[in-house]
Each structure stands twice: as C-alpha cells, then as structure tokens.
Amino acid sequence: MTITRRDFNKAGLGALSLAALGGHAWAGPEHMIRKAIPSSGEKLPIVGLGTNRYGVGDDREKRALLRAALGRFHELGGTVIDTAPMYRSSEAVLGDLIADLDIRDDLFIATKVDKEGGGAATHAQIEESLRRLQTNTLELLQVHNLIAWQDALPVLREWQQEGKVRYIGITTSRARQYEEFEKVLDQQELDFIQINYSLEQREAAQRILPLAADRGVGVIINRAFGGGRIFAKVGDQSIPDWAREFGCESWAQFLLKYAIGHPAATLSIPGMTKLHHVDDNFGAAHGRLPNADERQRQEAFFDAL
C-alpha cells in the first residue's frame, strides 16, 4: 500500500498505522543511513529536524504536540536539530523540551546568527541562544542568509577555537544569494553550508553543491519539499513503482531521498511537528538512496507532471 503525505494529513494516520504497513521508520536506529562530515569524519543521520515552526511560545497544547514529535525523533535515532533566534520562540521552546526529555547529550544542535552591528552584537546573540537552548556548547553555528558574514565569521571562529562550538558554516534558502554564497564558500574555511535543494529547486546543483564537495564542506539541505508546493503538484497519485527499488513508501520519502541522494549532501532538515511526519520522514533514512540514474529518473518523472 502506498502512503502519501496527503493521505496522512487527511486520514490522521499515526505511528501504529505506519508500523502496520511496514514503514521503514520503525527499523532500529542502528540501521539508519548516516553520512560523514567531511571536515571530521563524524557521521550523522541523514534526516534531521528543522524547527522554524517550533515558535509556539507558552501554548501548552502546542508544546505537548511538539514534545511528542521531538521524543519520537530521538527514539528513532535523530540527532541533528536546526534552529535560529529568528524562529520566534523556537530556541526557548526547544530548550525546555530538550531539558524535559533529558536528551541534550544525544543531540547535535545547530543554530544561527544574524546580527548586524559588529562582533559584540554577534557575541551577545550567541550567549542568548545558549541561554534559551539551556546548553553551554553548540555543535554547529551558522551565519543566517549571509547576514553580516564578514563580521560574524571571525566571531564564530573564535567560539570554535575556544571549544564552545564544534563546527561553523553559512546558510541560505534564496537563489538570489547564490553568487555571493559561492564566493564565501570558495574563499572561507567552513565545515558546513546549508542551502535549499529539491526536485523543484535544483539550481544549487549547478555550481554550489559541486563546489562544496570540492572544498570538503558538509551540506545541510533545507526546503527539500520545495516549501510544500511539491505535494500539491503530485496531487493524489501514487508514487511510481520503481521508487520502491530504493525504499520509497511515500512522497515525502521520494523527495527526501532525491535531495539527500546528491553526492555532496550530508543531511536534510524537514520540519516535523507531528508524530506521523516524523515516522514518514524517517523512512527516507532507511533502505538505500537512489543512484545517479535513479535520481535522473526522479527528475524526469517530476518534470512530466
């Protein structure tokens, strides 16, 4: 039986339903696909968690749903959580939920800086992020959308040298920034970049992803679902039978496996606020990733829709 993201949303299928249908998400974390960070060799699960929708403030009901999703994420072997100060109250909500679940030691937490006004402003923002996240260190610190990167990167390197941050990088989700993004990537020593890439938005594969591979930089993929518009494009149709050959059981897995299947990609960070989204997305971290020929077939299929 084929499960689409629309089916989940429409029918409210939960984790037990997915398990009964043989979903990969219930395979043990030890079988999950992991990719290495080029600068260190450390391996990370290929599905992380994006949290731009975790800014729910003190709403207890919404927090309870997010706590359940975060708990499942951890249970299934997820480690990488990407957040940012500009995601409203997301850092503070995450800090509370992580502390409540007592899972900080198992996580790879990434956040961002976006302050103009020089190094002092960036230092202050990082300190505030640590306070909100209730942690003393960060695994990854990124300059968000290249905002004031000339001032911010030296600060990030300072924090890295002091051992308070393990990895540093830059992010964008805007094609209009690609030219500058490419220049920064080419000129600066970075551990990670974060960039939008999907079946719908493939521009990053032209120059930036190959450059990241050449430079030995890890790649976090955002917007692997193209902002959700892709689900509207595929409509109610089932995934093609040939996609099962690389372990796809839903459109979410089809899209994630395409994005993460790029040789330069390290992981993707889809947003997951519901249990069934966590279960569905983690199916993409099992089985295998499509090879080059299969990814071309995915592109041809999508373009013909």
N, C-alpha and C positions, 0 to 999 in steps of 0.2 A: 504494500500500500504506500502511495506517495503522499507525503505531508508537505503542504505549502505553508509559508508564514501566514498567509491569509486564512487558511484553514484553522490554524492555531488561534488567531485573533477572533475569528468568527465563532468557533465552537468552544473556545476556552479549554482546549486540551491541556492537561497538566503533565507532570513528570511521570505519573503512573501510566498514562496513556502512551507516552512516547516509549517507555520501557517495554510495555506490552507489544509494541510494534517493532521491537528490536533495534531501537536507536543506538547509535554508537556512543552517545553521551554517557551511557551507563557502563561502558568499559572502564576498567580501572585507570587511574591517573598514570600508572606505570607504562601503559600502552599509548599514551598521548604523544603526538608528534611534537618534537622540540627542534628549534634551530639555534645555532650558536651566535653569540655576539662576536662579530669579527675582531674587535679590539682585545677581547679577553678569552674567548672560547667558552664562556659561561653559556649554558643552554637554557632557553626559555620556552614555555609552552607557546604554540603559535596563535592561540586565542587569548587575548587579554580583555580588559574591561574599560570601556570609555564611560565617563561619568558626568558629561555635561547636562544630564537630566537628574542628577542627584541633589540639585539645589532646592530641596523641599522645606528648608527651614525647620521649624519645630513641629510640623504637622505629624502627629503620632501615627496616624493611619498610613500615610505615605512612607514614613520611616520604617514601619513594620514590613511593608512590601519590599522595600529596598534591603532591609536586613535579611529577609528570606532569600532574595536573589544573590546577595553577597555571600551568604552562607553556602548556598548551592555552588557558586563559583569556586569557593575554597574547597568544598567537598569533592568537586570534580577535578581538582588539581590546578585550578587557575592561580596565577601568582601576580601577573602584571596588572596594575591598576593605574590608569592615566587620568589625571585631574588637572585643575587650574584654578587660580584665585578668581578669574573672571567667570567661572561657572557658578555664580551667585554663592550660595552657602554650601556647595558640594564638598569643599575641603573639610569644613567643620562637621558636616553630616557624616562623611567618611570616617573622620577621626573618632567620632562617638561610636559608630557601628563597628569599626575595627576593634576598638577597645572592648566593646561589649562582647564581641565574638572571640576575643583574645587570640587574634590570628596575625598580629603585626609581624612576628618573626618569620612567617611563611610567605610574606608578600614582597613584591618588587614594586615600590611606589614611585611613580613619576608625576611631577607637577611642573609648573611653568612660571616664567617671569615675563612681565610686560610693562615695566615701569620706565617712563622717561624721567629725566632729571638727574642722570648720573649714577655712579656706583653706590652712593649712600642710599638712594631710593631702592635700588635692587637688593642691597643687603637687608634693608628693613622689610621688604616684601617677602624675602626668603624666610626671615625669622618669623614673620606672621604665619606663613604657610606651615612651618614646623609646629607652631603653637596650635593651629587649627587641626592639623593632622595628628597631633599628640605623639610626635616622634622627634628624636634627636638627629636623625640622619635621613637622607633620601637616596634611593637607588639611582634615580635619573632626574636631572634638572634641565629644562629646555627653555630656549628663548621663543616665546609665542609669536608666531607670524612675523618673525624677524624684527619685532618692535625694539628699537634702540639697541640692536645687537652689538654695535661697536662698543657701547658702554657695558653691556650686560655680560658678554662672553668673558672678559677678564675677571669679573666677579665670580662667575661660575667656575673658572679655572682655579681661583683662589680657594673656593669652598672644596673643590675636588682635591687639591693639594693638601688641604688640612684634614682630609678623610671624612668630611661631613657629607659629601656627595660622591657617589661612585662613578657615575657616567654623566656626560653633558651632551647637549645637542640643540638643534633648531627645529622649528615646526612651520608648516603652512598647510592650508587647505584651499588655497586660492591660486589658480593657474596664472593670474596676472603677476604673481610674485616669483614665478619660476626663474626668470632671468637673474634676478638678484640672488635668489636662493641657490642657484647653480654656482654663482661666483663665490658666495660664502662657503659653500661645501668644498669648492675647489681650493680655496685659499686657507681655510682654517682646519685645525686638527680637532675632529669631532668623533664621538663614539656612536651617535645616533642622529638620524634625521627622522622627522615624522611628516608624512605627505599624503594627500588624497590620491587614491588609485582604485579604480573599479572597472567593470565591464563598460560602464557608461562614461567614465572619465579616465582615459588611457594616456593622456599627454605626458605624464611623469615617466612613462616607459621609453620615451624618445631619447632623452638625454640624462635626466636626473638619476633614475634608478641604475643605469649602467655606470654613471659616474660614482655613485655610492659604492657599487661593487668594486670598482677600480681603486677607490680610496680606502677600502676596508672599513666601511661605516655601516652600522646596523640600520635597518629601515623598519619603522613602525607605520603601518598603513592605517589611515583614517578614512572614513566615508567609503568603506568597501561596498556599501549598499547604495552608493550614489545619493545619499540623502533620503533614501526610501522610495525614490521615484521608480526604481527598477521594478519593485513589486507591482506597481500599477501597470507597468509595461507588460510584464509576463501574465498578468491577469490571473485567471483561474486554471490555466493549462498546467499539466503535469510536467515535471522535469523530464528531459529525454532519457530514454532507457540506457543509452550509452554512458550517461553520467554515473550510473551505478558502478561502473567498472573502477572508478576511483572513489567509491564510497559515499556518493551523494544520496541523501534521502529527502532533501527539501531544497527550496530555492535559496534559503539563507546559506546552506552548506555549499551549494553550487557557486554562489557569489564569493563567499569567503575563500573557498579552495582556489578559485581563479586568482584572486588578489594575492593570497599568501603563496600561491604556486609560482609566482615570479621568482627567479633565482636570487634576486637581490633582497627580497622581502624577508624580514625576520619574524614578524607577527602582525596581527591586526587587532584593533581595539573597538569592536562593535559595542554600541550602547545596549545594556541589558538591565531592565528594571523589573522584569517579570520572570518567574521561575521557568516558564516554558521557553522563553527566549534563551535563557542560559543553557537549558538542555539541548535545544535545537542548535545553537551556535557551536556548542562543544562537540557536536557530531563532526564538524569540519576538522577537528584536531585528531581525528581517528581515521583509520584506513590508510590511504596514501593521498598525496597531492597529485594533480594532473601534470603530465609531462608536457613538453613544448607542443607536440602535435595535438594533444587533447585541449590545451589552452587555446590554440588556434581554432579548434572546432567549437569551443565555447564562444569565441568571438564571432564566428560566422553565424552561429545559431542566434545569438543576441541581435546581431545586425539585421538579420532577416525577419525579426519580429515586427 
